[in-house]
Amino acid sequence: METIDSLVEYFLPAAPPPTITGVPHSLFLNDFTAPTWCTKCRGYLWGMQKQGYSCGICSSAYHHRCVSSALETCSLKSPLAKKLPLLRANRSESCLHFAHVWRPLSEIELTPSCASCDTLLLTDESRECTRCHTYVHVSCLPSMPKECHPKHANLIYVPSYDNYSREELLAHQEKVVLAKEEGSNIGPPSKRTKLSSSLRSPLLVFVNPKSGNQMGSELVEKFREVLSDEQVIDLTKSGGPIPVLERFVGVKGLRILVCGGDGTVGWVLGSIQKVKFVVHPPVAVMPLGTGNDLARTINWGKAYENDRVTKWLMQVEHATPQKFDVWRLRTTPIPQEGKATPEGLDILVNNYCSLGIDAKVVLDFHTFREANPNLASGQLLNKFWYTFFGSLLMLHFPEKFENVMTIKVDGVAKPFSPEIEGLMLMNTPNYAGGANPWGTELAAPLFTTPSIDDGKVEMVSVTGSFHMANVCVDFVPAIRFGQGSKIEIQFRGKDPLPMQVDGEPLVLEACDILMERSHQVCLLKKVD
């Protein structure tokens, strides 16, 4: 398996090949803000919005009535065309044809004129293609070209085209064995699989229908309209991510989009490590959970706002790779007289984990949600319950950390001050729905600037539930405790200690805790 640095290089676009021929237009419906004339008939494009189509490569423009006859080869004369590593740069993709997917127009949408007859559309007798957003009368459908030209064509999975051949995979496996014997790494089976030579990047979409106030079920149907059924996966019906990932293990240039909360993202990331990919696919996130801290960290925002899924697809296609640390947390229980010794934990941490007062709030909310699922079914409502359970802990007086716990950071013991009631170990800067406990001030001489790929976790502490509440709304930062690559904690309290890992609560008895970096994965960061 190759290193994470070679993965990032693999997914970075390189310079275009020297010779490009036979490239069709990349047409999309456009709002022209300056006077524009049709390239085909030389007539003026009248109107205020969506007056016609424009080519994203050569910038030529066409009337709705002219676009069906404007599918000749693109001129490639614009400055943009000279910079693009184009779709048909190295392999002819004339064999890839996509059909329109028509659906009735919504009553609230602004409808332009018909792409066939160029007359006004009425929503009750018109259709829109969900792939290319062409609008047409029902009566004009027979006259429309059968072939669709979606802007996200690179993301549509074509099994007969996008898979490695059996010969390529067998040859690559032989090279992997030889490389391991020589103590070196090798890349993917063939240089032609790089995005620099083929922009094909089929997208595998995982959707958790239970996330986003049940919005996930609607997203499954929306994505299947613009992609294909076999590349859009309902996680509640698939038996988990692993069986699906194994079917896509031989897909060249594969990218993954996870629609769900941080827990769903962690589930998929953990599953990717268990599948023998030639190249581990990079992962983007559509935030449907309560906190969505990982999505915030890599620029995908705090929540999905019911945008067009085609907009998200274009953003995923142009997103950039980002290395990301994944941490391993292990516990070793300490035998206690009169009690059965529980099994130790061995779990992966993506975002953060915490001990004490913050984890107690997560535990109380989780218990409440399990008993009352209908009362905790949305982001806003969930945040209300977090605030409610946090306020109840103002009268809670747990054991002081200095009396029950010791900690070493990179082998150096660090004392707890008497007022500390909570400790957070963070891999991402965002915490509990977008808060920044570390703060935005420049790092002191003892600390380095936090990063999600530097092999260090940031540790902060809080002095109680009131302090924790102010930290979560960014009124004040938490107390910076330290940074390190190896964290060793000894807990010897009589009462159980609440702990949460990426929002999932646990309860610890007396034990030793060790946290170290496990590996790195490749994520996709949205481009601003």
Solvent accessible surface area in square Angstrom, and as a share of the most:
residue,aa,sasa,rsa
1,M,98,0.44
2,E,14,0.06
3,T,64,0.37
4,I,28,0.14
5,D,88,0.45
6,S,35,0.23
7,L,8,0.04
8,V,29,0.17
9,E,105,0.47
10,Y,5,0.02
11,F,3,0.01
12,L,85,0.42
13,P,88,0.55
14,A,58,0.45
15,A,83,0.64
16,P,46,0.29
17,P,37,0.23
18,P,143,0.90
19,T,97,0.56
20,I,37,0.19
21,T,105,0.61
22,G,51,0.49
23,V,3,0.01
24,P,40,0.25
25,H,17,0.07
26,S,44,0.28
27,L,18,0.09
28,F,54,0.22
29,L,29,0.14
30,N,38,0.19
31,D,62,0.32
32,F,31,0.13
33,T,140,0.81
34,A,64,0.50
35,P,93,0.58
36,T,26,0.15
37,W,143,0.50
38,C,0,0.00
39,T,53,0.31
40,K,103,0.44
41,C,61,0.36
42,R,177,0.65
43,G,23,0.22
44,Y,69,0.26
45,L,6,0.03
46,W,200,0.70
47,G,50,0.48
48,M,176,0.78
49,Q,101,0.45
50,K,52,0.22
51,Q,19,0.08
52,G,0,0.00
53,Y,11,0.04
54,S,10,0.06
55,C,2,0.01
56,G,27,0.26
57,I,13,0.06
58,C,21,0.13
59,S,81,0.52
60,S,17,0.11
61,A,4,0.03
62,Y,3,0.01
63,H,11,0.05
64,H,5,0.02
65,R,126,0.46
66,C,12,0.07
67,V,18,0.10
68,S,57,0.37
69,S,63,0.41
70,A,0,0.00
71,L,77,0.38
72,E,87,0.39
73,T,80,0.46
74,C,5,0.03
75,S,61,0.39
76,L,41,0.20
77,K,160,0.68
78,S,15,0.10
79,P,102,0.64
80,L,84,0.42
81,A,5,0.04
82,K,148,0.63
83,K,149,0.63
84,L,55,0.28
85,P,18,0.12
86,L,9,0.04
87,L,32,0.16
88,R,59,0.22
89,A,14,0.11
90,N,88,0.45
91,R,80,0.29
92,S,88,0.57
93,E,4,0.02
94,S,81,0.52
95,C,86,0.52
96,L,16,0.08
97,H,122,0.55
98,F,26,0.11
99,A,63,0.49
100,H,30,0.13
101,V,44,0.25
102,W,74,0.26
103,R,65,0.24
104,P,85,0.53
105,L,12,0.06
106,S,41,0.26
107,E,155,0.70
108,I,163,0.83
109,E,42,0.19
110,L,109,0.54
111,T,24,0.14
112,P,15,0.09
113,S,27,0.18
114,C,0,0.00
115,A,4,0.03
116,S,36,0.23
117,C,57,0.34
118,D,46,0.24
119,T,73,0.42
120,L,131,0.65
121,L,5,0.02
122,L,98,0.49
123,T,41,0.24
124,D,125,0.65
125,E,81,0.36
126,S,0,0.00
127,R,65,0.24
128,E,0,0.00
129,C,0,0.00
130,T,7,0.04
131,R,30,0.11
132,C,22,0.13
133,H,40,0.18
134,T,9,0.05
135,Y,6,0.02
136,V,0,0.00
137,H,18,0.08
138,V,61,0.35
139,S,98,0.63
140,C,21,0.12
141,L,45,0.22
142,P,107,0.67
143,S,78,0.50
144,M,20,0.09
145,P,45,0.28
146,K,158,0.67
147,E,62,0.28
148,C,2,0.01
149,H,57,0.25
150,P,8,0.05
151,K,94,0.40
152,H,2,0.01
153,A,15,0.12
154,N,14,0.07
155,L,0,0.00
156,I,6,0.03
157,Y,19,0.07
158,V,30,0.17
159,P,57,0.36
160,S,115,0.74
161,Y,23,0.09
162,D,3,0.02
163,N,59,0.30
164,Y,16,0.06
165,S,47,0.31
166,R,173,0.63
167,E,124,0.55
168,E,31,0.14
169,L,44,0.22
170,L,81,0.40
171,A,45,0.35
172,H,14,0.06
173,Q,102,0.45
174,E,117,0.52
175,K,105,0.45
176,V,31,0.18
177,V,85,0.49
178,L,103,0.51
179,A,7,0.05
180,K,140,0.59
181,E,133,0.59
182,E,138,0.62
183,G,71,0.68
184,S,55,0.35
185,N,88,0.45
186,I,51,0.26
187,G,31,0.30
188,P,27,0.17
189,P,21,0.13
190,S,31,0.20
191,K,176,0.75
192,R,91,0.33
193,T,7,0.04
194,K,61,0.26
195,L,10,0.05
196,S,23,0.15
197,S,21,0.13
198,S,16,0.10
199,L,42,0.21
200,R,13,0.05
201,S,3,0.02
202,P,0,0.00
203,L,0,0.00
204,L,0,0.00
205,V,0,0.00
206,F,0,0.00
207,V,0,0.00
208,N,29,0.15
209,P,13,0.08
210,K,147,0.62
211,S,15,0.10
212,G,17,0.16
213,N,98,0.50
214,Q,111,0.49
215,M,56,0.25
216,G,0,0.00
217,S,59,0.38
218,E,101,0.45
219,L,1,0.01
220,V,7,0.04
221,E,104,0.47
222,K,65,0.28
223,F,0,0.00
224,R,79,0.29
225,E,63,0.28
226,V,3,0.02
227,L,0,0.00
228,S,27,0.18
229,D,96,0.50
230,E,85,0.38
231,Q,0,0.00
232,V,0,0.00
233,I,12,0.06
234,D,17,0.09
235,L,7,0.04
236,T,71,0.42
237,K,167,0.71
238,S,29,0.19
239,G,70,0.67
240,G,9,0.08
241,P,2,0.01
242,I,57,0.29
243,P,59,0.37
244,V,1,0.01
245,L,0,0.00
246,E,98,0.44
247,R,149,0.54
248,F,6,0.03
249,V,45,0.26
250,G,11,0.10
251,V,10,0.05
252,K,21,0.09
253,G,5,0.04
254,L,7,0.03
255,R,7,0.03
256,I,0,0.00
257,L,0,0.00
258,V,0,0.00
259,C,0,0.00
260,G,1,0.01
261,G,10,0.10
262,D,23,0.12
263,G,44,0.42
264,T,9,0.05
265,V,0,0.00
266,G,18,0.17
267,W,120,0.42
268,V,0,0.00
269,L,6,0.03
270,G,16,0.15
271,S,5,0.03
272,I,5,0.03
273,Q,61,0.27
274,K,149,0.63
275,V,8,0.05
276,K,185,0.78
277,F,8,0.03
278,V,19,0.11
279,V,16,0.09
280,H,26,0.12
281,P,4,0.03
282,P,0,0.00
283,V,1,0.00
284,A,0,0.00
285,V,1,0.01
286,M,0,0.00
287,P,1,0.01
288,L,5,0.03
289,G,14,0.13
290,T,35,0.20
291,G,18,0.17
292,N,2,0.01
293,D,0,0.00
294,L,2,0.01
295,A,0,0.00
296,R,55,0.20
297,T,23,0.13
298,I,0,0.00
299,N,49,0.25
300,W,5,0.02
301,G,33,0.32
302,K,121,0.51
303,A,26,0.20
304,Y,12,0.05
305,E,120,0.54
306,N,95,0.48
307,D,45,0.23
308,R,104,0.38
309,V,11,0.06
310,T,13,0.07
311,K,103,0.44
312,W,13,0.05
313,L,0,0.00
314,M,44,0.19
315,Q,43,0.19
316,V,0,0.00
317,E,29,0.13
318,H,116,0.52
319,A,5,0.04
320,T,59,0.34
321,P,18,0.11
322,Q,39,0.17
323,K,54,0.23
324,F,0,0.00
325,D,0,0.00
326,V,2,0.01
327,W,0,0.00
328,R,91,0.33
329,L,2,0.01
330,R,83,0.30
331,T,12,0.07
332,T,86,0.50
333,P,25,0.16
334,I,51,0.26
335,P,102,0.64
336,Q,55,0.24
337,E,181,0.81
338,G,84,0.81
339,K,110,0.47
340,A,97,0.75
341,T,70,0.41
342,P,68,0.43
343,E,163,0.73
344,G,39,0.37
345,L,51,0.25
346,D,82,0.43
347,I,53,0.27
348,L,73,0.36
349,V,0,0.00
350,N,12,0.06
351,N,2,0.01
352,Y,15,0.06
353,C,2,0.01
354,S,0,0.00
355,L,2,0.01
356,G,8,0.07
357,I,4,0.02
358,D,12,0.06
359,A,0,0.00
360,K,51,0.22
361,V,14,0.08
362,V,10,0.06
363,L,41,0.21
364,D,38,0.20
365,F,4,0.02
366,H,48,0.21
367,T,83,0.48
368,F,40,0.17
369,R,79,0.29
370,E,120,0.54
371,A,77,0.60
372,N,50,0.26
373,P,85,0.53
374,N,134,0.69
375,L,89,0.44
376,A,8,0.07
377,S,48,0.31
378,G,16,0.15
379,Q,58,0.26
380,L,153,0.76
381,L,72,0.36
382,N,9,0.05
383,K,82,0.35
384,F,111,0.46
385,W,42,0.15
386,Y,64,0.24
387,T,97,0.56
388,F,83,0.34
389,F,24,0.10
390,G,16,0.15
391,S,52,0.33
392,L,101,0.50
393,L,12,0.06
394,M,96,0.43
395,L,150,0.75
396,H,71,0.32
397,F,169,0.71
398,P,44,0.28
399,E,67,0.30
400,K,70,0.30
401,F,5,0.02
402,E,81,0.36
403,N,111,0.57
404,V,18,0.11
405,M,7,0.03
406,T,81,0.47
407,I,4,0.02
408,K,98,0.41
409,V,10,0.06
410,D,78,0.40
411,G,49,0.47
412,V,99,0.57
413,A,73,0.57
414,K,65,0.28
415,P,118,0.74
416,F,16,0.07
417,S,41,0.27
418,P,81,0.51
419,E,76,0.34
420,I,6,0.03
421,E,20,0.09
422,G,0,0.00
423,L,0,0.00
424,M,1,0.00
425,L,3,0.02
426,M,2,0.01
427,N,2,0.01
428,T,3,0.02
429,P,57,0.36
430,N,28,0.14
431,Y,2,0.01
432,A,47,0.37
433,G,16,0.16
434,G,23,0.23
435,A,2,0.02
436,N,40,0.21
437,P,0,0.00
438,W,11,0.04
439,G,16,0.16
440,T,126,0.73
441,E,140,0.63
442,L,169,0.84
443,A,35,0.27
444,A,41,0.32
445,P,144,0.91
446,L,159,0.79
447,F,39,0.16
448,T,69,0.40
449,T,107,0.62
450,P,46,0.29
451,S,43,0.28
452,I,18,0.09
453,D,45,0.23
454,D,54,0.28
455,G,9,0.09
456,K,62,0.26
457,V,0,0.00
458,E,6,0.03
459,M,0,0.00
460,V,0,0.00
461,S,0,0.00
462,V,0,0.00
463,T,46,0.27
464,G,11,0.11
465,S,11,0.07
466,F,138,0.57
467,H,32,0.14
468,M,10,0.04
469,A,52,0.40
470,N,27,0.14
471,V,1,0.00
472,C,45,0.27
473,V,88,0.50
474,D,81,0.42
475,F,153,0.64
476,V,65,0.37
477,P,75,0.47
478,A,7,0.06
479,I,76,0.39
480,R,57,0.21
481,F,19,0.08
482,G,3,0.03
483,Q,26,0.11
484,G,1,0.01
485,S,50,0.32
486,K,79,0.33
487,I,1,0.01
488,E,58,0.26
489,I,5,0.02
490,Q,90,0.40
491,F,3,0.01
492,R,108,0.39
493,G,5,0.05
494,K,173,0.73
495,D,83,0.43
496,P,72,0.45
497,L,14,0.07
498,P,23,0.14
499,M,1,0.00
500,Q,4,0.02
501,V,10,0.06
502,D,22,0.11
503,G,28,0.27
504,E,91,0.41
505,P,19,0.12
506,L,54,0.27
507,V,81,0.46
508,L,9,0.05
509,E,57,0.26
510,A,6,0.05
511,C,4,0.02
512,D,44,0.23
513,I,8,0.04
514,L,45,0.22
515,M,2,0.01
516,E,52,0.24
517,R,107,0.39
518,S,50,0.32
519,H,46,0.21
520,Q,36,0.16
521,V,10,0.06
522,C,3,0.02
523,L,0,0.00
524,L,0,0.00
525,K,77,0.33
526,K,57,0.24
527,V,81,0.47
528,D,159,0.83
